[in-house]
Structures are given as C-alpha cells and as structure tokens.
Amino acid sequence: MQKTGTLIINDTKRLDIRFDLTTYHGSLQVGDSLELLIENRWIETTVGFDVNWYLSGIRTDNLIGLRVKITL
C-alpha cells in the first residue's frame, strides 16, 4: 500500500512523513526509499544523513514540506 504525505522534522529531530493532521509514518531511517513529487513527476530517492537529513540526488536546502509517497 502506498501513502502520500509531507516531509517534516519530528520532536526527536528525525525526518518523518505527516499523512494528515494526526497520522505520521514514525521516523524515517537512512536508506528508506520513497518518491518525491517534483514538477508533477514522482522521482525515486532514498533518505540519507550526514550533518543534516537529505534525499539522494535531490538538491534542496529545505526538505520540510516536500510532498512524498512511500510504500508501507
């Protein structure tokens, strides 16, 4: 099953996906695969962490608010 949501940083400083007002994925891990919506196209990427969270192959300074899709 795939779910679509918005990237956030949760209270523990981990990257997470908010699906609606009260439903969250529950902390993404390094290596997790997801798809990112860019210019009306879904782009496959993976989660990484160095000094900050990043998505492989995606150039942006701010991940918060990006639209993503993940297979559960």
C-alpha distances in whole Angstrom, upper triangle without the diagonal:
4,7,10,13,17,18,21,23,23,26,26,26,23,21,18,15,16,13,16,20,19,16,15,13,16,18,17,19,21,19,15,14,13,14,16,18,21,23,21,19,16,18,16,18,18,19,23,26,30,32,29,25,24,22,23,25,24,28,28,30,27,23,23,22,20,17,14,10,8,6,6
4,7,10,13,15,18,21,21,24,25,24,21,18,15,12,14,11,14,18,18,14,14,12,15,17,15,17,19,18,14,12,10,10,13,14,18,20,17,16,13,14,13,15,16,17,21,24,27,29,26,22,21,19,20,22,21,24,24,26,24,20,20,18,16,13,10,7,5,4,6
4,7,10,12,15,18,18,22,22,22,19,16,13,10,10,7,11,14,14,11,11,9,13,15,14,17,19,18,14,13,10,10,12,13,17,19,17,16,13,15,14,15,16,17,20,23,26,28,25,21,20,18,20,22,20,23,23,24,22,18,17,15,14,11,8,6,6,6,7
4,7,10,13,16,17,21,22,21,18,15,12,8,9,6,9,13,14,11,11,10,14,15,14,17,19,18,15,13,10,9,10,10,14,16,14,13,11,13,13,15,15,16,19,22,25,26,23,19,18,16,19,20,18,21,20,22,19,15,14,12,11,7,6,4,7,9,10
4,7,10,13,14,17,19,18,16,12,10,6,5,4,7,10,12,10,9,9,12,13,13,16,18,18,15,14,11,10,10,10,14,16,15,15,13,15,15,15,16,15,18,20,24,24,21,17,17,15,18,20,18,20,18,19,16,13,11,9,8,6,6,6,8,11,12
4,6,10,12,15,17,16,14,10,8,5,5,7,9,11,12,11,9,10,13,13,12,16,17,18,15,15,12,11,10,10,13,15,15,15,14,15,15,15,15,14,17,18,21,22,18,15,15,14,17,18,16,17,15,16,12,9,7,5,6,5,6,9,11,14,15
4,7,9,13,14,12,10,7,6,5,6,9,11,13,14,12,10,10,11,10,10,13,14,16,13,13,11,11,10,11,14,17,17,17,15,15,15,13,13,11,14,15,18,18,14,11,11,11,15,16,14,15,13,13,10,7,5,5,5,7,7,10,11,15,16
4,6,10,11,9,8,6,5,6,7,10,12,12,13,12,10,10,11,10,10,13,15,17,15,16,14,15,13,15,17,20,20,20,18,18,18,16,15,13,15,15,17,17,13,11,12,13,17,19,16,17,14,14,10,7,5,6,8,10,11,13,14,17,18
4,7,8,6,5,5,6,8,10,13,15,15,15,14,11,12,11,9,10,12,14,17,15,17,16,17,16,18,20,23,24,23,21,21,20,18,16,13,14,13,15,14,11,9,12,14,17,20,17,18,15,14,11,9,7,10,11,14,14,16,16,19,19
4,5,5,5,6,6,9,9,13,14,13,13,12,9,10,9,8,10,13,15,18,16,18,18,19,19,21,23,26,26,26,24,23,22,20,18,15,16,15,17,17,14,12,15,17,20,23,21,21,19,17,14,12,10,12,14,16,16,18,17,20,19
4,5,7,10,10,13,13,16,17,15,14,14,12,13,11,10,13,15,18,21,19,22,21,23,22,24,26,30,30,30,28,27,26,24,22,18,18,17,19,18,15,15,18,20,23,26,24,24,22,20,17,16,13,16,18,20,20,21,21,23,22
4,6,9,10,13,14,18,19,18,17,16,13,14,11,9,12,13,15,18,18,21,21,23,23,25,27,30,31,30,28,27,26,23,20,17,16,14,16,15,14,13,16,19,22,25,23,24,22,20,18,16,15,17,19,21,20,22,21,23,22
4,7,9,13,14,18,19,19,18,17,14,14,12,9,11,12,14,17,17,19,19,21,20,23,24,28,29,28,26,24,23,20,18,14,14,12,13,12,10,10,13,16,19,22,20,20,18,16,14,13,12,15,17,19,18,20,20,22,22
4,6,10,12,16,18,18,17,16,12,11,9,6,7,8,10,14,13,15,16,18,18,21,22,26,26,26,23,22,20,17,15,11,11,10,13,12,10,8,11,13,16,20,18,19,17,16,14,12,11,14,15,17,16,17,16,19,18
4,7,10,13,16,17,16,14,11,10,9,6,6,8,10,12,11,13,12,14,14,17,19,22,23,22,19,18,17,14,12,9,10,10,13,13,10,7,9,11,14,17,15,16,15,14,12,9,9,11,12,13,12,14,13,16,16
4,7,10,12,13,13,11,7,6,6,5,5,9,12,13,11,13,12,14,13,16,19,22,22,21,18,18,17,15,13,10,13,13,16,17,14,11,12,13,16,19,17,19,17,17,14,10,9,11,11,12,10,12,11,14,14
4,6,9,11,11,9,6,5,7,8,8,12,14,15,12,12,10,12,12,14,17,20,19,19,16,16,16,14,14,12,15,16,19,20,16,13,14,13,17,19,17,19,17,18,14,11,10,9,9,9,8,9,9,12,12
4,6,7,8,6,4,7,9,10,11,15,18,19,16,16,14,14,14,15,18,21,20,20,18,19,18,18,17,16,18,19,23,23,19,16,17,17,20,22,20,21,19,19,16,13,10,9,10,10,10,11,11,14,14
4,7,8,5,6,7,11,13,13,17,20,20,17,16,14,14,14,15,18,20,19,19,17,19,19,19,18,18,21,22,26,26,22,19,20,19,22,24,21,23,22,22,19,15,13,11,12,10,10,10,10,13,12
4,6,5,7,10,13,15,17,20,23,24,20,20,17,18,17,17,20,22,21,22,20,22,22,22,22,21,24,25,28,28,25,22,22,22,25,27,24,26,24,24,20,17,15,13,14,12,13,13,14,16,16
4,6,8,12,14,16,18,22,25,26,23,23,21,21,20,20,23,25,24,25,23,25,25,25,25,23,26,26,29,29,25,23,24,24,27,29,26,28,25,25,21,19,15,14,16,15,16,17,18,20,19
4,7,10,12,14,17,21,24,25,22,23,21,22,21,22,25,27,26,27,25,26,26,25,25,23,25,26,29,29,25,23,24,24,28,30,28,29,27,26,23,20,17,16,18,17,17,17,17,19,17
4,7,9,12,14,18,21,22,19,19,17,19,19,20,23,26,24,24,22,23,23,22,22,20,23,24,27,27,24,21,22,22,25,27,25,27,25,25,22,19,16,15,16,15,14,14,14,15,14
4,6,8,10,14,17,18,15,16,15,16,17,18,22,24,23,23,20,21,20,19,18,16,19,20,23,24,21,18,19,19,22,24,23,25,23,23,19,16,14,14,15,14,13,13,12,14,12
4,6,8,11,14,15,12,13,12,14,15,17,21,24,23,22,19,19,18,17,15,14,17,18,22,22,19,16,17,17,20,22,21,23,22,22,19,16,15,15,15,14,11,11,9,11,9
4,7,10,13,15,12,14,14,17,18,20,23,27,26,25,22,22,20,18,16,14,16,17,20,21,18,15,17,17,20,23,22,24,23,22,20,16,15,16,16,16,14,14,12,14,12
4,7,10,12,10,13,13,16,17,20,22,26,26,24,21,20,19,16,14,11,13,13,16,17,14,12,14,14,17,21,20,21,20,20,17,14,14,15,15,16,14,14,13,14,13
4,7,9,7,9,10,13,14,17,20,24,23,22,19,17,15,13,10,7,10,11,14,16,13,10,11,11,14,17,17,19,18,18,16,13,13,15,14,15,12,12,10,12,12
4,6,6,9,11,15,16,20,22,26,26,24,20,18,16,13,9,7,8,9,13,15,13,10,11,11,13,17,17,19,19,19,18,15,16,18,17,17,15,15,13,14,14
4,6,9,11,15,16,20,21,25,25,23,20,17,15,11,8,5,5,6,10,13,11,9,9,10,10,14,15,17,18,18,17,15,17,19,17,18,16,16,14,16,16
4,6,10,13,15,18,20,24,24,21,18,15,12,9,5,5,6,9,12,16,14,11,11,10,9,13,14,17,18,19,19,16,18,20,18,18,15,15,13,14,15
4,7,10,13,16,19,22,22,19,16,14,11,9,5,5,8,11,15,17,15,12,11,10,11,14,15,18,18,20,18,15,17,18,16,16,12,12,9,10,11
4,7,10,14,16,19,19,16,12,11,7,6,4,7,10,13,17,20,17,14,12,9,10,12,13,17,18,20,18,15,17,17,15,14,10,9,7,8,10
4,7,10,13,16,16,13,9,8,6,6,6,8,12,15,18,21,18,14,12,9,10,12,12,16,16,18,17,13,15,15,12,10,7,6,5,7,10
4,7,9,13,12,9,6,5,4,6,8,10,14,17,20,22,19,16,13,10,11,12,11,14,15,18,16,13,15,14,10,9,5,5,6,9,12
4,6,10,10,8,5,5,6,7,10,11,14,17,20,21,18,15,12,9,11,11,9,12,12,15,13,10,12,11,7,6,4,6,9,12,15
4,7,6,5,5,6,9,11,13,15,18,20,23,24,21,18,15,12,14,13,11,13,13,16,14,12,13,11,7,6,6,8,11,14,18
4,6,5,6,7,10,12,15,16,19,21,23,24,21,18,15,13,14,12,10,11,12,15,14,12,14,12,9,8,9,12,15,18,21
4,6,8,10,14,15,19,20,22,25,27,27,24,22,19,16,17,15,13,14,14,17,17,15,17,15,12,11,13,14,18,21,24
4,7,10,13,16,19,21,23,26,28,29,26,23,21,18,19,17,15,17,17,20,19,17,18,15,12,10,12,13,16,19,22
4,6,10,13,16,18,21,24,27,28,25,22,19,16,16,15,13,16,17,20,19,17,18,16,13,11,11,11,14,17,20
4,7,10,13,15,18,22,24,26,23,20,17,13,14,13,12,15,16,19,18,15,17,15,12,9,8,8,11,13,17
4,6,10,13,16,19,21,23,21,17,14,11,10,10,9,13,14,17,17,14,17,16,12,11,9,10,11,14,17
4,7,10,13,17,20,22,20,16,13,10,9,9,10,14,15,18,18,15,17,17,13,12,10,9,10,12,15
4,7,10,13,16,18,16,13,10,6,6,7,8,12,13,16,15,13,16,16,13,13,10,10,10,13,15
4,7,10,13,16,14,11,8,6,5,9,10,13,14,16,16,13,15,17,14,14,11,12,11,12,15
4,7,11,13,11,7,6,5,6,10,10,13,13,14,14,11,13,15,13,14,12,13,12,14,15
4,7,10,8,6,5,6,7,10,11,13,13,14,14,12,15,17,15,17,15,16,15,17,19
4,6,6,4,6,9,10,13,13,14,14,13,14,12,15,18,17,19,17,19,18,20,21
4,5,7,8,11,11,14,14,14,14,13,14,14,17,20,19,22,21,23,22,24,25
4,7,9,13,14,16,16,15,14,12,13,14,16,20,19,22,22,24,24,26,27
4,6,10,12,15,13,13,12,10,10,10,12,16,16,19,18,21,21,24,24
4,7,10,13,11,12,11,10,9,8,10,14,13,16,15,17,17,20,21
4,6,9,8,9,8,9,9,7,11,13,12,14,13,16,16,19,20
4,6,6,8,9,11,10,8,12,13,11,12,11,13,13,16,18
4,6,8,11,13,14,12,15,17,14,15,14,15,15,17,20
4,7,10,13,14,13,16,18,14,16,15,16,17,19,22
4,6,10,11,10,13,14,11,13,13,15,16,19,22
4,7,9,10,13,15,12,15,15,18,20,23,25
4,6,7,10,12,10,13,14,18,20,23,25
4,7,9,12,11,15,16,20,21,25,27
4,6,8,8,12,14,17,19,23,24
4,6,6,9,10,14,15,19,21
4,6,9,11,14,16,20,21
4,6,9,13,15,19,20
4,6,10,13,17,18
4,7,10,14,16
4,7,10,13
4,7,10
4,6
4
